[in-house]
Amino acid sequence: MPFELIHFEEFETRSQARNREKYLKSGAGKEFLRKAIKGIHDVISK
């Protein structure tokens, strides 16, 4: 089973992308990702 892209983010500058990456690697960012992935999984599973 191949992987399917479920989320994509694009930024105008490298600085904006780096700031987002830092956030996603933080505790709050990891919690955001857990909730987002669970929400996507719930939608796909229906």
Backbone bond lengths (Angstrom), bond angles and torsions (degrees), N, CA, C in turn:
res aa  C-N    CA-C-N  psi(-1)  N-CA   C-N-CA  omega(-1)  CA-C   N-CA-C  phi
1 M - - - 1.456 - - 1.535 108.27 -
2 P 1.309 117.40 119.17 1.473 119.83 -179.86 1.534 111.06 -73.31
3 F 1.307 115.45 159.94 1.460 120.64 176.79 1.518 109.67 -75.48
4 E 1.323 115.47 151.38 1.457 121.24 177.06 1.519 108.42 -123.59
5 L 1.316 117.05 129.90 1.459 121.94 178.31 1.525 108.66 -68.31
6 I 1.328 117.00 124.68 1.459 120.22 -178.88 1.524 112.16 -115.01
7 H 1.330 117.54 -8.73 1.464 120.51 -179.74 1.514 109.02 -155.90
8 F 1.320 116.07 141.21 1.460 121.81 179.31 1.515 108.29 -145.59
9 E 1.309 116.71 136.64 1.459 121.77 175.09 1.518 107.84 -129.18
10 E 1.326 115.80 140.65 1.459 121.14 179.19 1.523 108.22 -130.22
11 F 1.319 116.59 140.87 1.456 121.21 -177.51 1.523 110.01 -127.34
12 E 1.317 115.78 151.28 1.456 120.40 -179.10 1.517 112.09 -74.19
13 T 1.323 117.47 -31.26 1.463 119.79 -177.95 1.523 110.75 -127.52
14 R 1.304 114.18 157.11 1.459 120.43 176.58 1.530 110.17 -63.47
15 S 1.318 116.41 -35.09 1.462 121.51 179.78 1.534 111.31 -62.53
16 Q 1.322 116.83 -44.10 1.466 120.61 177.78 1.526 110.38 -62.49
17 A 1.321 116.49 -43.17 1.467 120.56 179.76 1.528 110.44 -64.04
18 R 1.303 117.54 -41.06 1.465 121.49 -179.77 1.525 111.07 -65.17
19 N 1.327 116.68 -40.98 1.469 119.90 177.84 1.524 111.08 -62.63
20 R 1.328 117.22 -40.66 1.467 120.85 177.93 1.524 110.53 -64.82
21 E 1.333 115.61 -41.98 1.460 120.33 178.90 1.532 110.60 -61.03
22 K 1.322 116.74 -43.94 1.469 120.55 178.49 1.525 110.84 -60.86
23 Y 1.341 116.31 -41.82 1.464 119.94 178.67 1.522 110.43 -62.90
24 L 1.328 117.13 -46.99 1.463 120.25 -177.08 1.525 112.25 -64.73
25 K 1.320 117.54 -23.65 1.464 121.08 178.29 1.529 112.25 -88.49
26 S 1.334 117.00 -6.41 1.465 120.92 178.74 1.522 109.32 -81.97
27 G 1.302 116.79 171.24 1.464 120.90 178.16 1.521 111.95 -59.57
28 A 1.328 116.66 -45.13 1.473 120.64 179.41 1.524 110.65 -65.19
29 G 1.313 116.89 -38.70 1.455 120.80 179.37 1.517 112.27 -66.75
30 K 1.314 116.79 -39.45 1.473 120.55 178.23 1.530 110.66 -64.98
31 E 1.325 116.41 -38.83 1.463 119.94 177.45 1.528 110.19 -65.85
32 F 1.331 117.16 -40.70 1.468 121.78 175.95 1.527 110.36 -57.93
33 L 1.334 116.75 -45.69 1.463 120.86 -179.55 1.523 111.75 -64.50
34 R 1.327 117.14 -41.12 1.473 120.36 177.89 1.528 110.74 -57.91
35 K 1.332 116.00 -47.12 1.467 120.51 -179.32 1.527 110.93 -66.89
36 A 1.312 117.42 -41.39 1.462 121.21 -178.87 1.524 110.75 -64.97
37 I 1.315 117.01 -43.83 1.461 120.79 -179.53 1.525 110.16 -67.01
38 K 1.325 117.00 -40.00 1.460 119.69 177.61 1.520 110.15 -62.52
39 G 1.319 117.71 -42.49 1.464 121.71 178.97 1.512 111.96 -62.70
40 I 1.314 117.35 -41.29 1.462 121.34 178.28 1.527 110.02 -66.67
41 H 1.321 116.30 -41.86 1.462 120.95 179.20 1.523 110.62 -61.77
42 D 1.332 116.49 -41.58 1.470 120.89 179.45 1.532 110.74 -62.40
43 V 1.317 117.59 -39.35 1.464 121.83 -179.28 1.520 109.93 -69.81
44 I 1.321 117.69 -43.25 1.456 122.57 -177.97 1.530 110.08 -67.42
45 S 1.314 117.51 -35.56 1.467 122.40 -175.90 1.526 113.47 -71.74
46 K 1.308 117.61 -15.62 1.482 120.64 -177.52 1.499 111.47 -75.85
